[in-house]
Amino acid sequence: MADQVKDKKRIQVQIDKDIANKAEEVFAELGMTPTSAINLFYKRVIGNNGIPFEVSLTPREQATKKIQHYSKFVLSNDINTSKELAEWLDDDDWE
């Protein structure tokens, strides 16, 4: 009986070189290749009907996001009078 050849699809991605190298070291320790690791990931996506792990921001990423949001409210000029302060505080761009 002849071996059946499965249809293959080539997927190309760009990954940071340092991340790829570190991941490939882990794959090697597990006896895997990048191709087998990616195949495993895809099979788990199908089996779980979604990403097979929690996807969320780390506490540091959450803090950075908050800092970026609130940094847009930092004054870009001096406030020298109570009127200027009141106008700045009444600004509707806080949300």
Secondary structure, DSSP 8 states (H G I E B T S, - for coil): ----------------HHHHHHHHHHHHHTT--HHHHHHHHHHHHHHHTS-SS-----HHHHHHHHHHHHHTTS-SS---SHHHHHHHHT-STT-
